Amino acid sequence: MNTSELGWFKSSYSSAQGDDCVEVAVTEQAIHVRDSKDVTRPHFTVVREEWTRFVGFVAEV
C-alpha cells in the first residue's frame, strides 16, 4: 500500500504548533508510524499485536 493511501492522524497529545508530533495510520494488518515534520522520510510498520504491547508498556510508565 502506498503511504499516501493511508489515513494518517496525529496523536491527541500533539501540540497546536505541530512540533514533535508523530502520525499513525491503522490497517487490518499493521500500524504505520511516521514523523509528521517530514512525511517524506520512511515510516515504520509494526504488527497490531506488537503495537498493543508497546502502548500497554507506555501506559504503565
VEXRORO-318523 format. One record per residue: residue number from 1; residue in three letters; z, y, x of N, C-alpha, C in turn. Coordinates in steps of 0.05 Angstrom, whole numbers, plus 5000, padded with zeros to 4 digits. Last residue first. Example, Ala and Ser with C-alpha at 12.3 -4.5 7.8 and 13.67 -1.06 7.14 Angstrom:
// residues 2
<rec voba="2" kolvex="SER" n_up="5142" n_north="4955" n_east="5257" ca_up="5143" ca_north="4979" ca_east="5273" c_up="5157" c_north="5001" c_east="5258"/>
<rec voba="1" kolvex="ALA" n_up="5156" n_north="4886" n_east="5264" ca_up="5156" ca_north="4910" ca_east="5246" c_up="5156" c_north="4934" c_east="5264"/>
//
This chain:
// residues 61
<rec voba="61" kolvex="VAL" n_up="5646" n_north="5067" n_east="5085" ca_up="5654" ca_north="5084" ca_east="5108" c_up="5667" c_north="5109" c_east="5099"/>
<rec voba="60" kolvex="GLU" n_up="5626" n_north="5042" n_east="5040" ca_up="5654" ca_north="5035" ca_east="5049" c_up="5664" c_north="5053" c_east="5071"/>
<rec voba="59" kolvex="ALA" n_up="5575" n_north="5060" n_east="5036" ca_up="5594" ca_north="5068" ca_east="5015" c_up="5623" c_north="5062" c_east="5023"/>
<rec voba="58" kolvex="VAL" n_up="5551" n_north="5033" n_east="5078" ca_up="5554" ca_north="5062" ca_east="5080" c_up="5575" c_north="5071" c_east="5059"/>
<rec voba="57" kolvex="PHE" n_up="5550" n_north="4980" n_east="5057" ca_up="5564" ca_north="4986" ca_east="5081" c_up="5571" c_north="5016" c_east="5083"/>
<rec voba="56" kolvex="GLY" n_up="5516" n_north="4987" n_east="5013" ca_up="5543" ca_north="4978" ca_east="5009" c_up="5560" c_north="4984" c_east="5033"/>
<rec voba="55" kolvex="VAL" n_up="5468" n_north="5002" n_east="5039" ca_up="5481" ca_north="5021" ca_east="5021" c_up="5510" c_north="5013" c_east="5016"/>
<rec voba="54" kolvex="PHE" n_up="5459" n_north="4952" n_east="5067" ca_up="5462" ca_north="4978" ca_east="5081" c_up="5477" c_north="4998" c_east="5064"/>
<rec voba="53" kolvex="ARG" n_up="5452" n_north="4916" n_east="5025" ca_up="5474" ca_north="4912" ca_east="5044" c_up="5480" c_north="4938" c_east="5059"/>
<rec voba="52" kolvex="THR" n_up="5407" n_north="4938" n_east="5001" ca_up="5431" ca_north="4936" ca_east="4986" c_up="5455" c_north="4932" c_east="5004"/>
<rec voba="51" kolvex="TRP" n_up="5370" n_north="4931" n_east="5042" ca_up="5377" ca_north="4958" ca_east="5034" c_up="5403" c_north="4958" c_east="5018"/>
<rec voba="50" kolvex="GLU" n_up="5367" n_north="4875" n_east="5042" ca_up="5378" ca_north="4889" ca_east="5066" c_up="5386" c_north="4918" c_east="5059"/>
<rec voba="49" kolvex="GLU" n_up="5342" n_north="4867" n_east="4992" ca_up="5369" ca_north="4855" ca_east="4998" c_up="5382" c_north="4869" c_east="5021"/>
<rec voba="48" kolvex="ARG" n_up="5292" n_north="4892" n_east="4998" ca_up="5312" ca_north="4902" ca_east="4979" c_up="5340" c_north="4892" c_east="4985"/>
<rec voba="47" kolvex="VAL" n_up="5270" n_north="4901" n_east="5065" ca_up="5270" ca_north="4886" ca_east="5040" c_up="5294" c_north="4895" c_east="5024"/>
<rec voba="46" kolvex="VAL" n_up="5247" n_north="4963" n_east="5092" ca_up="5266" ca_north="4941" ca_east="5092" c_up="5264" c_north="4927" c_east="5065"/>
<rec voba="45" kolvex="THR" n_up="5208" n_north="5005" n_east="5133" ca_up="5210" ca_north="4989" ca_east="5108" c_up="5230" c_north="4967" c_east="5112"/>
<rec voba="44" kolvex="PHE" n_up="5196" n_north="5071" n_east="5156" ca_up="5205" ca_north="5044" ca_east="5160" c_up="5210" c_north="5031" c_east="5133"/>
<rec voba="43" kolvex="HIS" n_up="5139" n_north="5112" n_east="5171" ca_up="5163" ca_north="5106" ca_east="5157" c_up="5172" c_north="5078" c_east="5164"/>
<rec voba="42" kolvex="PRO" n_up="5109" n_north="5154" n_east="5221" ca_up="5112" ca_north="5128" ca_east="5208" c_up="5139" c_north="5126" c_east="5193"/>
<rec voba="41" kolvex="ARG" n_up="5095" n_north="5223" n_east="5203" ca_up="5105" ca_north="5203" ca_east="5221" c_up="5108" c_north="5176" c_east="5206"/>
<rec voba="40" kolvex="THR" n_up="5083" n_north="5256" n_east="5162" ca_up="5060" ca_north="5243" ca_east="5176" c_up="5069" c_north="5222" c_east="5195"/>
<rec voba="39" kolvex="VAL" n_up="5127" n_north="5281" n_east="5143" ca_up="5118" ca_north="5258" ca_east="5128" c_up="5094" c_north="5244" c_east="5141"/>
<rec voba="38" kolvex="ASP" n_up="5175" n_north="5311" n_east="5167" ca_up="5150" ca_north="5304" ca_east="5179" c_up="5140" c_north="5279" c_east="5166"/>
<rec voba="37" kolvex="LYS" n_up="5219" n_north="5319" n_east="5135" ca_up="5210" ca_north="5342" ca_east="5150" c_up="5183" c_north="5337" c_east="5163"/>
<rec voba="36" kolvex="SER" n_up="5233" n_north="5271" n_east="5113" ca_up="5219" ca_north="5290" ca_east="5096" c_up="5209" c_north="5314" c_east="5111"/>
<rec voba="35" kolvex="ASP" n_up="5224" n_north="5209" n_east="5141" ca_up="5235" ca_north="5236" ca_east="5147" c_up="5220" c_north="5256" c_east="5131"/>
<rec voba="34" kolvex="ARG" n_up="5230" n_north="5151" n_east="5098" ca_up="5216" ca_north="5169" ca_east="5117" c_up="5231" c_north="5195" c_east="5120"/>
<rec voba="33" kolvex="VAL" n_up="5230" n_north="5085" n_east="5075" ca_up="5246" ca_north="5108" ca_east="5082" c_up="5230" c_north="5125" c_east="5102"/>
<rec voba="32" kolvex="HIS" n_up="5223" n_north="5037" n_east="5024" ca_up="5210" ca_north="5052" ca_east="5045" c_up="5225" c_north="5078" c_east="5050"/>
<rec voba="31" kolvex="ILE" n_up="5241" n_north="4973" n_east="5004" ca_up="5249" ca_north="5001" ca_east="5004" c_up="5236" c_north="5014" c_east="5028"/>
<rec voba="30" kolvex="ALA" n_up="5203" n_north="4921" n_east="4970" ca_up="5216" ca_north="4934" ca_east="4992" c_up="5225" c_north="4962" c_east="4986"/>
<rec voba="29" kolvex="GLN" n_up="5179" n_north="4896" n_east="4925" ca_up="5184" ca_north="4880" ca_east="4948" c_up="5203" c_north="4894" c_east="4969"/>
<rec voba="28" kolvex="GLU" n_up="5172" n_north="4936" n_east="4886" ca_up="5184" ca_north="4910" ca_east="4879" c_up="5193" c_north="4894" c_east="4903"/>
<rec voba="27" kolvex="THR" n_up="5193" n_north="4998" n_east="4918" ca_up="5172" ca_north="4980" ca_east="4906" c_up="5186" c_north="4954" c_east="4899"/>
<rec voba="26" kolvex="VAL" n_up="5213" n_north="5064" n_east="4927" ca_up="5221" ca_north="5037" ca_east="4919" c_up="5197" c_north="5022" c_east="4908"/>
<rec voba="25" kolvex="ALA" n_up="5223" n_north="5111" n_east="4977" ca_up="5204" ca_north="5100" ca_east="4957" c_up="5211" c_north="5071" c_east="4952"/>
<rec voba="24" kolvex="VAL" n_up="5257" n_north="5168" n_east="5000" ca_up="5257" ca_north="5139" ca_east="4996" c_up="5236" c_north="5133" c_east="4974"/>
<rec voba="23" kolvex="GLU" n_up="5269" n_north="5214" n_east="5052" ca_up="5257" ca_north="5208" ca_east="5027" c_up="5255" c_north="5177" c_east="5025"/>
<rec voba="22" kolvex="VAL" n_up="5320" n_north="5255" n_east="5081" ca_up="5304" ca_north="5231" ca_east="5081" c_up="5292" c_north="5227" c_east="5053"/>
<rec voba="21" kolvex="CYS" n_up="5333" n_north="5317" n_east="5114" ca_up="5330" ca_north="5300" ca_east="5090" c_up="5315" c_north="5275" c_east="5096"/>
<rec voba="20" kolvex="ASP" n_up="5343" n_north="5364" n_east="5144" ca_up="5358" ca_north="5339" ca_east="5148" c_up="5357" c_north="5321" c_east="5124"/>
<rec voba="19" kolvex="ASP" n_up="5327" n_north="5416" n_east="5096" ca_up="5331" ca_north="5406" ca_east="5123" c_up="5347" c_north="5380" c_east="5123"/>
<rec voba="18" kolvex="GLY" n_up="5320" n_north="5440" n_east="5047" ca_up="5301" ca_north="5418" ca_east="5055" c_up="5305" c_north="5408" c_east="5083"/>
<rec voba="17" kolvex="GLN" n_up="5352" n_north="5475" n_east="5022" ca_up="5335" ca_north="5485" ca_east="5044" c_up="5315" c_north="5465" c_east="5054"/>
<rec voba="16" kolvex="ALA" n_up="5384" n_north="5446" n_east="4989" ca_up="5362" ca_north="5461" ca_east="4977" c_up="5343" c_north="5472" c_east="4998"/>
<rec voba="15" kolvex="SER" n_up="5400" n_north="5382" n_east="5019" ca_up="5405" ca_north="5410" ca_east="5013" c_up="5380" c_north="5423" c_east="5001"/>
<rec voba="14" kolvex="SER" n_up="5411" n_north="5317" n_east="4992" ca_up="5395" ca_north="5336" ca_east="5008" c_up="5400" c_north="5364" c_east="5000"/>
<rec voba="13" kolvex="TYR" n_up="5436" n_north="5282" n_east="4959" ca_up="5453" ca_north="5296" ca_east="4978" c_up="5437" c_north="5316" c_east="4995"/>
<rec voba="12" kolvex="SER" n_up="5397" n_north="5254" n_east="4934" ca_up="5411" ca_north="5274" ca_east="4918" c_up="5430" c_north="5291" c_east="4935"/>
<rec voba="11" kolvex="SER" n_up="5339" n_north="5246" n_east="4974" ca_up="5367" ca_north="5240" ca_east="4968" c_up="5379" c_north="5262" c_east="4951"/>
<rec voba="10" kolvex="LYS" n_up="5274" n_north="5250" n_east="4945" ca_up="5294" ca_north="5257" ca_east="4965" c_up="5322" c_north="5249" c_east="4955"/>
<rec voba="9" kolvex="PHE" n_up="5221" n_north="5202" n_east="4936" ca_up="5241" ca_north="5221" ca_east="4925" c_up="5262" c_north="5226" c_east="4946"/>
<rec voba="8" kolvex="TRP" n_up="5154" n_north="5177" n_east="4927" ca_up="5176" ca_north="5185" ca_east="4944" c_up="5195" c_north="5204" c_east="4930"/>
<rec voba="7" kolvex="GLY" n_up="5118" n_north="5129" n_east="4906" ca_up="5133" ca_north="5150" ca_east="4892" c_up="5158" c_north="5159" c_east="4908"/>
<rec voba="6" kolvex="LEU" n_up="5058" n_north="5116" n_east="4943" ca_up="5086" ca_north="5111" ca_east="4937" c_up="5099" c_north="5135" c_east="4922"/>
<rec voba="5" kolvex="GLU" n_up="5009" n_north="5132" n_east="4960" ca_up="5011" ca_north="5120" ca_east="4934" c_up="5039" c_north="5114" c_east="4925"/>
<rec voba="4" kolvex="SER" n_up="5015" n_north="5148" n_east="5012" ca_up="5010" ca_north="5169" ca_east="4992" c_up="5012" c_north="5158" c_east="4964"/>
<rec voba="3" kolvex="THR" n_up="5018" n_north="5099" n_east="5039" ca_up="5043" ca_north="5114" ca_east="5034" c_up="5039" c_north="5137" c_east="5014"/>
<rec voba="2" kolvex="ASN" n_up="4984" n_north="5044" n_east="5011" ca_up="4982" ca_north="5069" ca_east="5025" c_up="5007" c_north="5086" c_east="5019"/>
<rec voba="1" kolvex="MET" n_up="5000" n_north="4976" n_east="5017" ca_up="5000" ca_north="5000" ca_east="5000" c_up="5000" c_north="5025" c_east="5018"/>
//
